[in-house]
Amino acid sequence: MADVTGLKLLLPGGARADGTDGAASVLRGHSRLEPLPCLQCGGAHVGARFAGADAPPLAEMGIDPRLLGTLGPAARYAFAAGLLLLEELRLLGREGGWALPPALQDGSGVIFASSLAQGETRPSEGGGPLLPYLLGAGVQLAQLIQARGPNCMTSATCASSLVALKMAHNFLAAGDADRILVIAADLPLHMPWVVSEFLRIKAASAAGEDEVVPPFGAKRNGFVFGEGALAILVERRGGERPPLARIADMGIGNSAFHGTRIDPRHVATVIEKVVKRVAFAENISLAAFASGAIYIAHASGTALCESAEIDALERVFGREALRRIAITGTKRLTGHCMSVGIEDAVAVAGLAAGVFPGTPVDGLDPQFGDLLFHAGGPSERRYVMRLSLGFGSQVVFVVYSRGLLAARAASGPAI
């Protein structure tokens, strides 16, 4: 399996009052949701939207404006997240022209994940160089840092970043790379037509600021939009950097069922294969695994999503063992950031710091009343389960386990 050795999460609004930013602020339970100007956001009344003050400082970092001009807003944020992470890990820097050390170049790859970035930009009507627009953020970043390993882009709707992590995991296992940088970004609130279409099909919530229902709430009526950018560095085990967390196992599939619905029976088969492999490797029962696990739910806030997730988990563990799993989520704090795996960032940072955000139980749907919801704060649980469900029946499931930095706050800016 692979190690997660670096993490960078960019969210709207910058640092909080206590100085925390990115994943660390989500672990503390800080919300990014704010009222939105409706005319600019396709009808959404509340969400987490990047503003001009949040723009990544790529120009100040000396990145060629001609390169930046070929990237749309989401691609630019993903590019920045990757570059900032590698700089913080001291793998490169502006003094070296942003290139990786020669010894690392052949073994390093980049995967870019996004649902919406491909539709953001195109050459001007009067003509322009087509090639830079075809290359995208991942290829442009690889050229800048001289990463000669595997390079590609994936779009699997809301499951995109976890699909990218699965691809990275496979590249490492096959010996095609020593490390893969996964970058992801989506800015749906900068694309009003996207928001209006989700509102039209009643997948998104039209609620105002005081009417937003948190996931697992009895009156949930759709997801709230968020924006974000993510960079995760995944490396083979045994490298120089201590892991924030380890990828214990992953599974992937597509239910081929329905564009917007979930087939719990098929989802359960994907979960079961992964969980049983981890339990076998750890020489523990499913019940013991459940007692040591946190589940970071996809929990979009639609009427069906949370019910389908719990249904799938119950098929795997049974209700008694399911009650031992601590359940939490992130979308009540960040909104639904489409392809960006906020949950993956929280899983990795949470295992490293021994802290996870909580899930409110006020107004809880009675069907979930017997389950264990994490109250927020410290946790010594060893495993984190994360399920990603994308439109089009995409299913990806991962189990993260503690790395060498577990049970204490990870030092340095990597989280």
N, C-alpha and C positions, 0 to 999 in steps of 0.2 A: 504494500500500500504506500501512500504518499504522505508527505508532511506539508502543512500550510505554515510557511515561514515568514510571511509578510502580508499585511492587510492595510488598505487605505479606503476609507469611505467618505465621500463628499456629499453633504446634505445641504438643503437650503437653510439660510439663516446664520451660518457660521457658528462660532463658539457660544456656549451657554454662559450664564452668569457665574457658574462655578469653574469656568475655564475648559470644561469638557467639550469635545467636538466629535463629529463622526460617530463611530461605533460606541465609543466610551459614553457619549451623551445618551444614546439609546439604552445602554445598559442601566443608566441612572433613571430611566423613565421620562426623559425630557421630550415633550411633544414638539413636532415641527409644523403641525397643522395651524393654518391661519385663515381668516376670511379672504376671499378672492374677489377681484373686480370681474364681475360676471361677463362683461362684454369682451374681455380679453381671453377668457378661459372656457369658451364653448358652452357656458351654462352652469358650470360647477360653482358652487357657492363657498366651498371650503376645500383646502388642500395644502400641499407643501410645494411651492413653486420657486425655482431659482430666480433671483433678481440680479440686476447688474452688479451689485456689490459682491455677489457670490462668484463672479466669473473667475475662472482659474488664471493665474498670472503668467500665462504662457509667453506673452509678448515681452514682459519684464525678464523672463528667463532666457531671452535671446533666441526663441524659436522663430524661424523664418516666417514672416507674414504671408508669403506666397503659399506656404504649406498650410497655414491656418485658414487661409481663404478657401481651401478646397474642402474643409471639414464643416459639417453642420454643427449646431449647438451641442447635441448629444455626443457626437463623435469627439468634439473638442474636450468635453468634460471627461470622457473615458480616457482619451489620450493624456490629459493632465493627471488623472488619478494614477495611471501607470507610471508616468515619469516621476511624479512626486514620491511614490512609494519606493522606486528604485533609488532615488536620491536619498531618502531617509534611511534606507538600508545600506547606504554607502557603497552601492554597486556601481554607481556612476555619478557624474556631476558636471556642471557647466564648465569647470576648468578643463575637463577632458573632452570638451565638445559633445558631451552627452553619450559617448560611446562606452559600451561595456568593455572591461579589460579583455584583451585578445584571448586569454585562456578560457573565457566564459562565452564567447560569441557563438561558437559552433553548437554548444549544448543548450542554447536558450531559445525558446519559442514564444510566440504571442498569439492569443486567441481573443478576438473582439466579439462580444455578445450584445445584441440590441434588437428590439422589436421594430423600432421606428426610425433609426438613424438613416437607413437607406433612402427614405423618402424625404429627407430634409433638404438636400442640395442637388443642383445639377448645373452644368455649364450655362453661362449666360446665353440669351437668345442670339446675340451677335457673334457667338462662337467663343471658343476657349479651349484650353487643353483638356481633353477627355480623360487621359490616363490618370491624373491625380484623383479624379472623382471616382474612378473605378477601384482604386487601390484601397481607400478607406482608412480608418483610424489605426487598425491593427498593422497593416502593411507599412503605413507611414511611420508608425512608432518603431517597428522593427528596423526600417531603414535608418532612422535617426540613431538608434542605440546599437546598430550592427548585430542584431540577433538573427542568426542564420538557421535556427531550428524551425520546427513546424510553425506555419503561420496560416491562419484562416479566420473566417467570420462565421458565426452561427446565429440563426434567428429561429427560435422555437417558442415564440410568444412569451408568456410569463415565465416559462421554464428555461429561458435562454442561458442565463448565467450558470445554472446548475448543469445544463447540457454541456456548456463550455468546460466546466470543471471535470465532467465525466470524460470528455475528449482529452483534456490535459492528463488525467489519470491514466488513460489508455496509452497516450504517447510515452509517458514515463515508464509504464510497465513494459512496453515493447522495446525500450531502449532507443527510441528516436530522439530523446532529449533528456537533459539532466534537470531542467527547470522550465516551467511554463508560466508566463505571466498572463492571467486572465483579466481582461478589462471589460467593463460593461457600463452602459448608460442609456437612459431614456428620459426624455423631457416631454411627456404627453400634454402638459398644460401649456406648452408653447405651440401646440398643434390643435387649435380649437375644434377642427372637424373631427378629430379622434375622440375628443371628450364628448361632443354632441352625439356621435354615433353610439358610444357606450351608454349614454343617458337614454337614447332612443330605444335601445334593446333592453333597458332596465337592468343592466349589469352594474352600472354605477349609480351612486346615490345623489339625489338632487337636494338633500337636506341642507339646512342652514347650519351655522356654527353651533347653535344650542340644541340641534336636533340629531347630531351624528350619533349613531348607535354603534358601540364597540363590537368587534367580532365576538361571537357566541352570545350576543344579546338577543333577547326574545323578539325585539322589533327591528332587527337588522334588515336593511333594504337595499344593499348594494355597497360597492367599495368607494372609498374616497381616493382621489388621485394624489400621488406623490411624485417627486422627481429625485434622482440621485445618480451617483456614479461610483463605481466600485473597481478596485484593483486587488487581486489576490495572487500571491506568488506561491506556486506549488512546486515542491522539489522532491527528488528521491530521498528516501530515508538515509540517515548517516552522513548528512552534509555538515557544513561548518555552522550553520545557523540553528539555534534551538527552535523546535517547532512550537508555534502558538497552539496548534491542535493537529491531530492526525486524522486522515481520512481512513476510517476503519474498513468501510466497504460502500459500494454504490450500486444502484440498479436503475435501468432506464427502459422505457417502453412507450407505446402509444395505444390507447384503448380502441382507436378507430371506431369511436362510438358516436360522438356528437360534437359539434363545434363549440358549444358553450356548457355542456353538461358533463357529469362525472360518473363513471361506472365503478362503484365501490368494489365490486367483485374483482375486477381486473387490477385496480389499484392495490387491493390487498395482496394479490399474487406477487406484485413487484416488491412491496414492503416485506412480505414474508421471506422471500429468498434472501434478501439482504440481512434481515434481523437474524435468521437462522444461521447464516454463515458467520456473523459476528459472535453470536452466542456459542457456536461450536468452537471458534478460534479462542474464545475466552474461557471455554469449559464451564459455562454457567447455563442455567435454565432460562426459559423465556420470562418466567416470573421474576427471577433475580435480575435479569437484564432490565425489565420494566422498573424495578425498584431503584435502579441506578441511572435511569434515563430521564432527560427532559425532552419534550416534544415541542419544537417551534412550529406552530401550525401555519399552513398557507393562509387559512382563515381570512378570506377576502371580505367577508361581511355580506355576501349574498345569502339568500334564503337557503340555498342548497349546499353551498361549499362546506361549511363546518359540519353539517349533518353527514355528508358523504365521507369526509375525512374520518370522523369518529366511527362511522359504520365500518370503513376499511380497517381501521386499527383494531376494532373489536373482533373482526373476523380473524385477525392474526393472533391477538393476545387472549381473547376472551374478556368478558366484562370485569371479572375480579382482578386480573393482572392489569387491565387497562386503568383501573382506579389507582394504581400505584405510580403511574407515569405523571410527572409534573408537566403541565401544559402551559404554554405561553405563546405569545405572538408579538409582532412588531407593527402591524399596519394601523393600529390605533394611534401610534406615535408618528409614523412617517408617511402614512397613506400607502397606496399600492403603486409601487415604482416600476410596474411592468416587468421588464426583463432583469432588472437589477436585484440581485439576491441580498436584500437587506438582512434576511434571515440567516444567510450564510455568514455574513459579517458578524452578526450577533452571536451565532453559534461559536465561531472561532474566538472572538474577543471574550465571550462569556466563559468559555473553558479556560482561557489563559488567565482571566482575572478572578474566576470563581464567583461571578455576579451575573444575574440575568434580570431583564425587565419583567414586570408582573402583568397579570391580566385581571381587570376588575370583574367582580362577580355580582355587582349590583345590576339588577335587571337581566340576570342570566336566563337563557332559555331553559325551561324545566327539564328538557331531555338531556341536558348536560349537568344537572344538579348534583349528581353523585360523583362527579369527576374531581380530580385534584388539580386546581389551578395555582400556578406559582404566584406567590404574593408579591414578588419583586425583592431583590437583594441577594445576599450570599447564597450559594448553593455548592455543595460538595459532590454533586452527581457527576459520574464519570463519562457518560455518553450523552450526546445530543443527536436526536433524530430530526431530520428536516425533509419535508415533502413539498415538492414544487409541482403545481398543476397548471398547465398552460392551455389556453384556448386551442381547440383542435384535438383534445384528448391527450395532450402531452403529459407524461408521468415520469418524474425523476425523484429518487429517494436516496438519501445519504445518511450514514451514521458517522459522526465525528467522535473522536475519543480524546482524552486529555493528552496534551503534549508535555514537554519538559518544563513549561512555565506554569503548569496548572497549580491551583490552590493558592496562588499569590498574584498580585497585580503585576502584569507584564511591564517591564521597564522599557523606556524608549518610545519613539513615536509610531511604532508599527501598528498600534491599534488606536 
